[in-house]
Amino acid sequence: MQRWVSSRYNDAEVTDYFVENVFDASNDLIIELQYRLPIDDDGSFDVPGFFEAHYFEFERVADRRFPFEQDFPLRVSSVTALKFADVDRLEVLRQKPESDETRFGNWRKRIDQGAGSWVISFDYVANTSRFEPGDYRDFAEFHRKLVSSIEQPLIIN
């Protein structure tokens, strides 16, 4: 698990994890991961999207000439709980989009703030369909924005 997380965030330290239904495709895959991230000198950090990026990022094809399709119903839901102690204030450093809906799918992000913790909920549903080569650039941009929005920059004041 550490190797997988480090492939995207090399300074994250996995402290605990739990995986359920790896070999049972009839149930949802459940992954719980606890980790620590270093905080920059100015108090800022980005909420990582380890697993989301794994499913949503892909190698781009420069000059797509053939149709492509999403032929299975993909749904990704994640909950990120940020817990912190001895911190007066956690703030959004730069606001990112909270939702998007296109012919490729839709996603929504919600941030719930509480005393000593924040919970960031994320849901994505892909539209199963066949798309033309000319749609590929929009498809790639939709996924780029999706991953960018998950990786929300925050700052501790």
Residue pairs with C-beta under 8 A, 6 or more apart in sequence:
1 14
1 17
1 33
2 13
2 14
4 50
4 54
5 12
5 14
5 33
5 35
5 48
5 50
6 12
8 48
8 50
8 53
8 54
9 37
9 48
9 50
11 37
11 38
12 35
12 36
12 37
12 48
12 50
13 35
13 36
13 37
14 33
14 34
14 35
15 34
15 35
15 36
16 33
16 34
17 31
17 32
17 33
17 34
18 30
18 31
18 32
19 29
19 30
19 31
19 32
20 27
20 29
20 30
20 31
21 27
21 28
21 29
21 30
22 29
31 51
33 50
33 51
37 45
37 48
38 45
39 45
39 156
42 155
43 155
43 156
43 157
44 93
44 153
44 154
44 155
44 156
45 153
45 154
45 155
46 151
46 152
46 153
46 154
47 80
47 82
47 120
47 150
47 151
47 152
47 153
47 154
48 151
49 78
49 122
49 147
49 150
49 151
51 76
51 78
52 76
52 78
52 122
52 124
52 146
52 147
52 150
53 147
53 150
53 151
55 74
55 76
56 76
56 124
56 143
56 146
56 147
57 143
57 147
58 143
60 140
61 136
64 133
64 136
65 133
66 133
67 130
67 131
67 132
67 133
68 130
68 131
68 133
68 135
68 136
68 139
69 128
69 129
69 130
69 131
70 104
70 105
70 126
70 127
70 128
70 129
70 131
71 128
72 128
73 125
73 126
73 128
74 105
74 124
74 125
74 126
75 123
75 124
75 125
75 126
76 122
76 123
76 124
77 121
77 122
77 123
77 124
78 121
78 122
78 150
79 119
79 120
79 121
79 122
80 119
80 120
80 122
81 117
81 118
81 119
81 120
82 90
82 117
82 118
82 119
82 120
82 154
83 116
83 117
84 90
84 116
84 117
84 156
85 116
87 156
88 157
89 156
89 157
90 113
90 118
90 154
90 155
90 156
90 157
91 154
91 155
91 156
91 157
92 111
92 152
92 153
92 154
92 155
93 153
93 154
93 155
94 153
96 109
96 148
96 149
96 151
96 152
96 153
97 109
97 145
97 149
98 108
98 109
98 110
98 149
99 106
99 107
99 108
99 109
100 106
100 107
100 142
100 145
100 146
100 149
101 107
102 138
102 142
103 127
103 129
103 131
103 135
104 126
104 127
104 131
104 138
104 139
104 142
104 143
105 124
105 125
105 126
105 127
105 142
106 124
106 125
106 127
107 122
107 123
107 124
107 125
107 146
107 149
108 122
108 123
109 120
109 121
109 122
109 149
109 150
109 152
110 120
110 121
110 122
111 118
111 119
111 120
111 152
112 118
112 119
112 120
112 121
120 152
122 150
124 146
131 139
